[in-house]
Amino acid sequence: MNKEIYFDCASTVKTEKEVLDTFLNISNQYYANSSSTHRLGIEADEILSKAREQIARYLCVKKDEIIFLSSATEANNLAIQGVCNRNSKRGKRIITTAAEHPSVMEVFKQKEKEGFDVHYLNYDKYGNIDLNQLNALLTKDVIFVSMMKVNNETGYIFDTDKAYKMVKEKTDAFFHIDATQAIGKEKIDSSYYDLLSMSGHKIGGIKGSGLLVKKKDVLLSPILFGGGQEDGYRSSTVSTPLCASLATAIRLAYSTFDKRREKALKINSYLRENLKKIDEVEIISPIDATPYILSFALKKHKASIISEDLSNHNIFISTKSACSSKEKGYSYVIKNAGYSQLLAENSIRLSFSGKEEIEEGEIFIQELKSSLSRILEDRHEQ
């Protein structure tokens, strides 16, 4: 098969041409360091300011609440470590979920080693966070709660708005959401978080671009020290072209929001209905998950072998989060939801940009069936 089918958009999306054009144009015209005080530096800083204003407008936050960073991983690290380091005298209880991305989970594990009282919220197969557990944990010494908006493996949409209200009713803790899989795909109310992380390359931006939204009253310590860029929160020469390209990516994502979502719903629905007809498939993503992610598991075949076989036929999918897919083992996200070890070891994630056609879904189902049959035949021959 010659046609390339790319269903791995939760890992990364092909960079938009307009985003690349923005990066190249700004690189050529405004190449000076935005911290320089001469005319060229001032011009570069003005471009940076316009990018910040545009992003703030789409995210419905204030311009000075945007901190430009290199990735969602850096944003998550700055949010978690920055709040914990600055506010540890008020308390050391911090809370997250057992479904978080490694860039959150690993930081929480590190804080636990440093003496913080870390708690992980449970959730069920339908993506419902145990809010009773959260409520019981909300004591006065809680300083930080982190919860992803959309899970990167299953597409669970966590009720961060309700969690935020609960946290604020009982504590003075800061509430952080990892919106990496939600920006440009799900509605996010800026009234219901204190900090928000995102990455550009998930929405057609350039790898190496990202940001953290930090509301004005959040007490945060930097984790990088140097020249004091980004109001002292992220010392490093700011890449004006990357920041401008991120603003372009966000504008494109929000301006095509409804159209892409409609297409994502169609391809997701088509694939869900046809996957249900395959005996050994168990759908993991609940019906109310984001339409951009559809996760299922195989009961007889190894997901890694099927994924490799499909890749050889120009179909590209994921067996786990791309940040941990090269590690052997199982999906802790799926296992923690209550699924068996077998299903957690053999899960497959399909993820979309909202530009896919039904024809691609038809080809995928046909090739998946062929692959399952082909691998089974090969196994018998051995």
LUMMARRO-127940 format. One record per residue (C-alpha): residue number from 1; chain; x, y, z. Coordinates in steps of 0.5 Angstrom, whole numbers, plus 500, padded with zeros to 3 digits. Layout:
% residues N
n / chain / x / y / z
NUM / A / X / Y / Z .
...
//
This chain:
% residues 382
n / chain / x / y / z
1 / A / 500 / 500 / 500 .
2 / A / 503 / 507 / 498 .
3 / A / 498 / 511 / 502 .
4 / A / 501 / 514 / 508 .
5 / A / 496 / 513 / 514 .
6 / A / 498 / 517 / 520 .
7 / A / 494 / 516 / 527 .
8 / A / 499 / 518 / 532 .
9 / A / 498 / 525 / 533 .
10 / A / 498 / 525 / 540 .
11 / A / 505 / 524 / 539 .
12 / A / 506 / 530 / 535 .
13 / A / 503 / 533 / 529 .
14 / A / 506 / 535 / 522 .
15 / A / 508 / 542 / 522 .
16 / A / 503 / 547 / 519 .
17 / A / 506 / 551 / 513 .
18 / A / 504 / 557 / 516 .
19 / A / 508 / 556 / 522 .
20 / A / 514 / 554 / 518 .
21 / A / 513 / 561 / 514 .
22 / A / 513 / 565 / 520 .
23 / A / 519 / 562 / 524 .
24 / A / 523 / 563 / 517 .
25 / A / 520 / 570 / 516 .
26 / A / 522 / 572 / 523 .
27 / A / 528 / 569 / 523 .
28 / A / 531 / 573 / 517 .
29 / A / 528 / 580 / 519 .
30 / A / 528 / 580 / 527 .
31 / A / 534 / 576 / 528 .
32 / A / 537 / 580 / 534 .
33 / A / 537 / 578 / 541 .
34 / A / 530 / 581 / 544 .
35 / A / 534 / 583 / 550 .
36 / A / 539 / 588 / 547 .
37 / A / 537 / 595 / 548 .
38 / A / 539 / 597 / 541 .
39 / A / 534 / 598 / 535 .
40 / A / 534 / 591 / 532 .
41 / A / 533 / 588 / 539 .
42 / A / 527 / 593 / 541 .
43 / A / 524 / 591 / 534 .
44 / A / 525 / 583 / 536 .
45 / A / 522 / 585 / 543 .
46 / A / 516 / 588 / 540 .
47 / A / 515 / 582 / 535 .
48 / A / 515 / 578 / 542 .
49 / A / 510 / 582 / 545 .
50 / A / 505 / 581 / 539 .
51 / A / 506 / 574 / 540 .
52 / A / 505 / 574 / 547 .
53 / A / 499 / 578 / 546 .
54 / A / 496 / 574 / 541 .
55 / A / 497 / 568 / 545 .
56 / A / 494 / 571 / 551 .
57 / A / 488 / 573 / 547 .
58 / A / 486 / 566 / 545 .
59 / A / 487 / 563 / 552 .
60 / A / 483 / 568 / 555 .
61 / A / 489 / 570 / 560 .
62 / A / 493 / 576 / 561 .
63 / A / 499 / 578 / 557 .
64 / A / 504 / 578 / 563 .
65 / A / 501 / 571 / 565 .
66 / A / 505 / 568 / 559 .
67 / A / 512 / 565 / 560 .
68 / A / 515 / 562 / 554 .
69 / A / 519 / 555 / 555 .
70 / A / 521 / 550 / 550 .
71 / A / 516 / 544 / 552 .
72 / A / 510 / 542 / 556 .
73 / A / 515 / 538 / 560 .
74 / A / 519 / 544 / 562 .
75 / A / 513 / 547 / 563 .
76 / A / 510 / 542 / 568 .
77 / A / 517 / 542 / 571 .
78 / A / 517 / 549 / 572 .
79 / A / 510 / 549 / 575 .
80 / A / 511 / 543 / 580 .
81 / A / 518 / 545 / 582 .
82 / A / 517 / 552 / 582 .
83 / A / 511 / 552 / 587 .
84 / A / 513 / 547 / 591 .
85 / A / 520 / 550 / 592 .
86 / A / 517 / 557 / 593 .
87 / A / 511 / 555 / 598 .
88 / A / 514 / 549 / 602 .
89 / A / 514 / 553 / 609 .
90 / A / 506 / 553 / 608 .
91 / A / 506 / 545 / 607 .
92 / A / 508 / 539 / 604 .
93 / A / 502 / 536 / 601 .
94 / A / 502 / 535 / 594 .
95 / A / 496 / 532 / 590 .
96 / A / 496 / 529 / 583 .
97 / A / 493 / 523 / 579 .
98 / A / 495 / 516 / 578 .
99 / A / 494 / 517 / 570 .
100 / A / 499 / 523 / 569 .
101 / A / 504 / 524 / 563 .
102 / A / 511 / 522 / 565 .
103 / A / 513 / 529 / 565 .
104 / A / 509 / 530 / 571 .
105 / A / 509 / 523 / 575 .
106 / A / 517 / 523 / 575 .
107 / A / 517 / 530 / 578 .
108 / A / 512 / 528 / 583 .
109 / A / 516 / 522 / 585 .
110 / A / 522 / 527 / 586 .
111 / A / 519 / 531 / 590 .
112 / A / 517 / 525 / 594 .
113 / A / 524 / 523 / 595 .
114 / A / 525 / 531 / 598 .
115 / A / 520 / 530 / 603 .
116 / A / 514 / 532 / 600 .
117 / A / 507 / 528 / 602 .
118 / A / 505 / 526 / 595 .
119 / A / 498 / 523 / 594 .
120 / A / 496 / 520 / 587 .
121 / A / 488 / 520 / 586 .
122 / A / 485 / 514 / 583 .
123 / A / 480 / 514 / 577 .
124 / A / 476 / 509 / 573 .
125 / A / 475 / 506 / 566 .
126 / A / 470 / 511 / 564 .
127 / A / 475 / 517 / 566 .
128 / A / 472 / 519 / 573 .
129 / A / 477 / 522 / 578 .
130 / A / 475 / 520 / 585 .
131 / A / 473 / 526 / 587 .
132 / A / 471 / 523 / 594 .
133 / A / 479 / 521 / 595 .
134 / A / 481 / 528 / 593 .
135 / A / 476 / 532 / 598 .
136 / A / 479 / 527 / 604 .
137 / A / 486 / 529 / 602 .
138 / A / 484 / 537 / 602 .
139 / A / 487 / 539 / 608 .
140 / A / 490 / 546 / 610 .
141 / A / 497 / 544 / 609 .
142 / A / 496 / 542 / 601 .
143 / A / 500 / 547 / 597 .
144 / A / 499 / 544 / 590 .
145 / A / 494 / 540 / 586 .
146 / A / 496 / 538 / 579 .
147 / A / 491 / 534 / 574 .
148 / A / 491 / 533 / 566 .
149 / A / 485 / 536 / 562 .
150 / A / 486 / 530 / 557 .
151 / A / 489 / 524 / 558 .
152 / A / 494 / 522 / 553 .
153 / A / 493 / 515 / 552 .
154 / A / 486 / 514 / 553 .
155 / A / 483 / 521 / 552 .
156 / A / 480 / 521 / 558 .
157 / A / 477 / 528 / 560 .
158 / A / 478 / 529 / 567 .
159 / A / 473 / 534 / 571 .
160 / A / 478 / 539 / 572 .
161 / A / 473 / 545 / 573 .
162 / A / 470 / 541 / 579 .
163 / A / 476 / 539 / 582 .
164 / A / 479 / 546 / 582 .
165 / A / 472 / 549 / 585 .
166 / A / 473 / 543 / 591 .
167 / A / 481 / 545 / 592 .
168 / A / 479 / 553 / 592 .
169 / A / 473 / 552 / 597 .
170 / A / 478 / 548 / 602 .
171 / A / 485 / 550 / 601 .
172 / A / 490 / 556 / 599 .
173 / A / 493 / 551 / 594 .
174 / A / 495 / 553 / 587 .
175 / A / 491 / 548 / 582 .
176 / A / 495 / 546 / 575 .
177 / A / 493 / 543 / 569 .
178 / A / 497 / 540 / 564 .
179 / A / 493 / 542 / 557 .
180 / A / 498 / 539 / 552 .
181 / A / 492 / 534 / 549 .
182 / A / 487 / 539 / 550 .
183 / A / 489 / 546 / 547 .
184 / A / 486 / 547 / 541 .
185 / A / 481 / 541 / 542 .
186 / A / 477 / 541 / 548 .
187 / A / 474 / 548 / 551 .
188 / A / 478 / 550 / 557 .
189 / A / 475 / 555 / 562 .
190 / A / 481 / 560 / 564 .
191 / A / 477 / 561 / 570 .
192 / A / 479 / 554 / 573 .
193 / A / 486 / 554 / 574 .
194 / A / 492 / 557 / 576 .
195 / A / 497 / 554 / 572 .
196 / A / 497 / 551 / 565 .
197 / A / 502 / 547 / 561 .
198 / A / 502 / 546 / 553 .
199 / A / 507 / 544 / 548 .
200 / A / 507 / 547 / 541 .
201 / A / 508 / 541 / 537 .
202 / A / 502 / 538 / 539 .
203 / A / 498 / 543 / 535 .
204 / A / 502 / 544 / 528 .
205 / A / 507 / 548 / 532 .
206 / A / 515 / 547 / 532 .
207 / A / 518 / 542 / 537 .
208 / A / 522 / 546 / 542 .
209 / A / 516 / 551 / 543 .
210 / A / 511 / 551 / 549 .
211 / A / 509 / 555 / 555 .
212 / A / 506 / 556 / 562 .
213 / A / 501 / 560 / 564 .
214 / A / 502 / 563 / 571 .
215 / A / 496 / 567 / 574 .
216 / A / 498 / 573 / 577 .
217 / A / 498 / 571 / 584 .
218 / A / 501 / 564 / 584 .
219 / A / 508 / 564 / 588 .
220 / A / 513 / 561 / 583 .
221 / A / 521 / 560 / 584 .
222 / A / 525 / 559 / 577 .
223 / A / 528 / 553 / 576 .
224 / A / 533 / 556 / 571 .
225 / A / 538 / 562 / 573 .
226 / A / 542 / 566 / 569 .
227 / A / 540 / 573 / 565 .
228 / A / 533 / 573 / 568 .
229 / A / 529 / 573 / 562 .
230 / A / 521 / 572 / 562 .
231 / A / 521 / 576 / 568 .
232 / A / 526 / 572 / 571 .
233 / A / 522 / 565 / 571 .
234 / A / 526 / 562 / 565 .
235 / A / 533 / 565 / 564 .
236 / A / 535 / 563 / 557 .
237 / A / 536 / 567 / 551 .
238 / A / 528 / 568 / 548 .
239 / A / 527 / 565 / 541 .
240 / A / 523 / 570 / 538 .
241 / A / 522 / 566 / 532 .
242 / A / 519 / 560 / 536 .
243 / A / 515 / 564 / 540 .
244 / A / 512 / 568 / 534 .
245 / A / 511 / 561 / 531 .
246 / A / 507 / 558 / 537 .
247 / A / 503 / 564 / 536 .
248 / A / 501 / 562 / 529 .
249 / A / 500 / 555 / 531 .
250 / A / 495 / 557 / 537 .
251 / A / 491 / 562 / 532 .
252 / A / 491 / 556 / 527 .
253 / A / 488 / 551 / 532 .
254 / A / 483 / 556 / 535 .
255 / A / 480 / 558 / 528 .
256 / A / 479 / 551 / 526 .
257 / A / 477 / 548 / 532 .
258 / A / 470 / 547 / 530 .
259 / A / 471 / 544 / 523 .
260 / A / 477 / 539 / 526 .
261 / A / 473 / 537 / 532 .
262 / A / 467 / 535 / 527 .
263 / A / 472 / 531 / 523 .
264 / A / 475 / 528 / 529 .
265 / A / 468 / 525 / 531 .
266 / A / 467 / 522 / 525 .
267 / A / 473 / 518 / 524 .
268 / A / 473 / 516 / 531 .
269 / A / 466 / 514 / 531 .
270 / A / 467 / 510 / 524 .
271 / A / 473 / 507 / 527 .
272 / A / 470 / 505 / 534 .
273 / A / 464 / 502 / 531 .
274 / A / 469 / 497 / 526 .
275 / A / 473 / 496 / 532 .
276 / A / 468 / 493 / 536 .
277 / A / 467 / 488 / 530 .
278 / A / 473 / 485 / 531 .
279 / A / 473 / 479 / 536 .
280 / A / 479 / 480 / 540 .
281 / A / 479 / 488 / 541 .
282 / A / 477 / 491 / 547 .
283 / A / 475 / 499 / 546 .
284 / A / 479 / 503 / 552 .
285 / A / 477 / 510 / 551 .
286 / A / 470 / 511 / 553 .
287 / A / 465 / 514 / 549 .
288 / A / 465 / 521 / 552 .
289 / A / 473 / 521 / 551 .
290 / A / 476 / 526 / 547 .
291 / A / 475 / 525 / 539 .
292 / A / 482 / 526 / 538 .
293 / A / 484 / 519 / 542 .
294 / A / 481 / 512 / 541 .
295 / A / 485 / 507 / 545 .
296 / A / 484 / 499 / 544 .
297 / A / 487 / 493 / 547 .
298 / A / 488 / 486 / 543 .
299 / A / 487 / 480 / 547 .
300 / A / 491 / 475 / 543 .
301 / A / 496 / 479 / 539 .
302 / A / 502 / 483 / 542 .
303 / A / 501 / 490 / 540 .
304 / A / 508 / 492 / 539 .
305 / A / 508 / 486 / 533 .
306 / A / 502 / 489 / 530 .
307 / A / 504 / 496 / 531 .
308 / A / 511 / 494 / 527 .
309 / A / 507 / 490 / 522 .
310 / A / 502 / 496 / 520 .
311 / A / 508 / 501 / 520 .
312 / A / 511 / 496 / 515 .
313 / A / 505 / 497 / 511 .
314 / A / 505 / 505 / 512 .
315 / A / 500 / 506 / 517 .
316 / A / 503 / 509 / 524 .
317 / A / 500 / 508 / 530 .
318 / A / 502 / 508 / 538 .
319 / A / 503 / 503 / 543 .
320 / A / 504 / 507 / 549 .
321 / A / 505 / 515 / 550 .
322 / A / 511 / 516 / 545 .
323 / A / 515 / 519 / 551 .
324 / A / 515 / 512 / 554 .
325 / A / 514 / 507 / 548 .
326 / A / 521 / 505 / 548 .
327 / A / 520 / 502 / 555 .
328 / A / 518 / 495 / 555 .
329 / A / 512 / 493 / 560 .
330 / A / 505 / 496 / 560 .
331 / A / 501 / 502 / 560 .
332 / A / 500 / 504 / 568 .
333 / A / 495 / 509 / 565 .
334 / A / 491 / 503 / 563 .
335 / A / 493 / 498 / 569 .
336 / A / 491 / 504 / 574 .
337 / A / 484 / 504 / 571 .
338 / A / 483 / 497 / 573 .
339 / A / 484 / 493 / 566 .
340 / A / 488 / 487 / 566 .
341 / A / 495 / 486 / 566 .
342 / A / 494 / 483 / 559 .
343 / A / 490 / 489 / 556 .
344 / A / 495 / 494 / 559 .
345 / A / 501 / 491 / 556 .
346 / A / 497 / 490 / 549 .
347 / A / 494 / 497 / 548 .
348 / A / 494 / 501 / 542 .
349 / A / 493 / 508 / 541 .
350 / A / 490 / 512 / 535 .
351 / A / 490 / 519 / 535 .
352 / A / 488 / 525 / 530 .
353 / A / 489 / 532 / 528 .
354 / A / 482 / 533 / 525 .
355 / A / 484 / 533 / 518 .
356 / A / 483 / 525 / 517 .
357 / A / 478 / 522 / 512 .
358 / A / 474 / 516 / 513 .
359 / A / 478 / 513 / 507 .
360 / A / 484 / 513 / 512 .
361 / A / 480 / 509 / 517 .
362 / A / 477 / 504 / 512 .
363 / A / 484 / 503 / 510 .
364 / A / 486 / 502 / 517 .
365 / A / 481 / 497 / 519 .
366 / A / 482 / 493 / 513 .
367 / A / 490 / 493 / 514 .
368 / A / 489 / 491 / 521 .
369 / A / 485 / 485 / 520 .
370 / A / 490 / 483 / 515 .
371 / A / 495 / 484 / 520 .
372 / A / 492 / 480 / 525 .
373 / A / 491 / 474 / 520 .
374 / A / 498 / 475 / 518 .
375 / A / 501 / 475 / 524 .
376 / A / 497 / 469 / 527 .
377 / A / 499 / 465 / 520 .
378 / A / 506 / 466 / 521 .
379 / A / 506 / 464 / 529 .
380 / A / 502 / 458 / 526 .
381 / A / 508 / 456 / 521 .
382 / A / 513 / 457 / 526 .
//
